């Protein structure tokens, strides 16, 4: 029997089948249905049945059933808090931003055969086909874009987030961070900052600003890097081809560009995202500098949303990501990751009654929010 360990950190407001929040964990070492024993470390945190597990708890589990590269079933059986082990039982409910499906008993099922990622030659030929249609015949004739198929298997690298469905858990005291209300002086500054983005070309209202960072650009970069996020590539023909192939071949593209949203005509200075193994699903955040400051630190406004699938936009006549309507969950995801990375020095919240609870973004997706704005002061690098 193989064993798995995990380490608790933050919670997201998703719901289990029983209507209770799941426990989110983060893998510490790779987990695979092909290779040797997996080990993991939990990074997330909430329990059902009136119990709550504090951040920092160590959860241990095991791989169940016969070895099968097409499926992986993990069962978590023990939680350690403050050096003391407690009985604990949970199964996988969801793999964050993954292409695989999870059955009711927690078994992760591998997708059917996937084509391998395109190489440099394929990308060059695709670029040539875009500029010179005659090159498309070479691309089709060589079959370079249809390379050897991969056998289905389940594999997740270090840092992959899993949601667990709790079956039993101890009643423990949680160390849930409380976000205090912003002092009046800070709230006055925050009200001067922009509150919504717009599409770059058509200036349609789009994502709401839901986070503010106090710190330098270097601190922001280090914080997101420590939290497991990657910087997005700039939009280009090459990046566009890579994104297209990642979508059609169901692969990830961890540095994929994002659509262009602006504030007062300015594109974001920083863009970060977090994927698992599919371009169709990703966490991402756009960040803009402002002229505001707080206690000598520059302020940056940010809009965080969660892509949950690829759809066709009737307004822009192109394929685009579909956004999770609950944008508050993505705000909490960013806060949790940066706290887990030890990058948050302080945090405050501010209510914004003028922000509608329901609206639509620039591509027509419905958006729901409580309107709260959270400011995070970043630790020195």
PyMOL commands that set and color helices and strands:
alter all, ss='L'
color gray80, all
select helices_A, chain A and resi 120-131+135-142+184-190+217-226+237-248+327-340
alter helices_A, ss='H'
color red, helices_A
select strands_A, chain A and resi 3-8+23-26+31-32+58-63+71-81+84-95+101-102+107-109+114-115+149-150+155-156+161-168+180-181+196-199+205-208+211-214+230-231+261-263+266-267+270-274+282-294+297-313+318-323+344-350+358-360+366-368+373-378
alter strands_A, ss='S'
color yellow, strands_A
deselect
rebuild
show_as cartoon
